[in-house]
Amino acid sequence: MPIKRLPMRESVIRGTTILSAQLGAVNLSQGFSDEDTFPEIKQLAIDAIGGSYHQYTNPWGSPILREALARKLAAFNGLQVDPERHIVVTCGATEGMIVAMEALVERGSDILCFAPMYENYVLQAIAAGVNIRTVEVREPDFTFTRDELDAAWTPGMAAIILCNPGNPTGKVLTPEELETVAAFAADRDLLIFADETYEYLVWPGHRHVSIGTLPAAKDRTVTVTSMGKTYSVTGWRVGYLVAHESLTDELRKMHDFHTVTAPHPFQVALARALDLPESFYQRLRDEYWARKEILCEGLAAAGMRWYEPGGSYFLWCDYAALSGDDDDVFAERLMREGGVAGVAGSVFYPNATRNPKRIRFTFSKSRQTVEEASRRLRRL
Ligand SMILES: Cc1ncc(COP(=O)(O)O)c(C=O)c1O
């Protein structure tokens, strides 16, 4: 049969998870919790299931959630939005990003991305029929200049993707870097797709600024956010898009014909979760930070160096003192011989001409899991 064959592959990270399970390795590859969610979040879902929220809701998102989000966006992000015009609730940030690409970027256009970058953007771009161009950023601070952005620009470019806080590096963009991106996008008339999935996981000394609050970026930014990571409910599949109404008109149509709505009762439960006090988020950060410290003890003992993350729950590591292997070889050896699974750095560079020799670990797993990984790393 003449079926369509896109040049897509399975997610390497999911593949690593499967191999790691077969080998009995401690899996620090995929960024989500291996624990249950918090009791108060579970209770919110039980309450919502007990209510009358079992049919389709408005495809733009339950009005209850959109109203709660408008309050959160004003208080936390500094974004003044109208829940009727500026928000589209999606099945996670994954659907949000692909909907943004499909609805707003003409097929055959280019999208600019900083590399290393979240693996899914490349695969989503293939599905949406657009091309990823990259600007490589490097340690010690993963910064970039306006000249580098201009050099990467093409006449067919339609958008730039930002992941802030960043996966895989944990980089949090500074206000100056955000201004540079906003000015570049305005001068080149580009959309900005700002993935702010890790907005609540920002470490001391850093501050999360939504690029959509900058005047130059305001009307051209689609903010893409996941609710799965913050509340440890990645399986509920709820995220959302925030944009100017000239953009949400298109986003809504595309979302409606993909999935109609994100699960209705979970939207209601997450609307209530947005009322949790600041102490919930502080506890979350304190706990992840403690796990990060445990993992870093193991990494240091093993002789690895890492980029000190400004946010997210990832550590971007340099293993040069341990091995000269390319990172795919090193990651597999570490899994087989050391019993710890991470993701080879090259996965995050779609256009790389050389092997970056880096490995990414997550500390999103339970304390017990992170402690076991740290113990195994110390034995290397
Ligand atoms: C940067 C980033 N964006 C989006 C996602 C996916 O989010 P969701 O589960 O809401 O689709 C992830 C998950 O790992 C991520 O790291």
The ligand as an SDF file (V2000), in Angstrom:
LIG
                    3D

 16 16  0  0  0  0  0  0  0  0999 V2000
   10.5230   20.9520   27.6870 C   0  0  0  0  0  0  0  0  0  0  0  0
    9.3500   20.0510   27.6930 C   0  0  0  0  0  0  0  0  0  0  0  0
    8.2300   20.4220   27.0780 N   0  0  0  0  0  0  0  0  0  0  0  0
    7.1620   19.6280   27.0480 C   0  0  0  0  0  0  0  0  0  0  0  0
    7.1680   18.3790   27.6540 C   0  0  0  0  0  0  0  0  0  0  0  0
    5.9470   17.5110   27.5830 C   0  0  0  0  0  0  0  0  0  0  0  0
    4.9520   17.9690   28.4510 O   0  0  0  0  0  0  0  0  0  0  0  0
    3.5150   17.2670   28.5130 P   0  0  0  0  0  0  0  0  0  0  0  0
    3.6610   16.0120   29.3040 O   0  0  0  0  0  0  0  0  0  0  0  0
    2.6490   18.2800   29.1760 O   0  0  0  0  0  0  0  0  0  0  0  0
    3.0800   16.9940   27.1340 O   0  0  0  0  0  0  0  0  0  0  0  0
    8.3280   17.9410   28.2930 C   0  0  0  0  0  0  0  0  0  0  0  0
    8.3730   16.5990   28.8910 C   0  0  0  0  0  0  0  0  0  0  0  0
    9.3980   16.0360   29.1740 O   0  0  0  0  0  0  0  0  0  0  0  0
    9.4410   18.7970   28.3200 C   0  0  0  0  0  0  0  0  0  0  0  0
   10.5740   18.4300   28.9280 O   0  0  0  0  0  0  0  0  0  0  0  0
  1  2  1  0
  2  3  1  0
  2 15  2  0
  3  4  2  0
  4  5  1  0
  5  6  1  0
  5 12  2  0
  6  7  1  0
  7  8  1  0
  8  9  2  0
  8 10  1  0
  8 11  1  0
 12 13  1  0
 12 15  1  0
 13 14  2  0
 15 16  1  0
M  END
$$$$
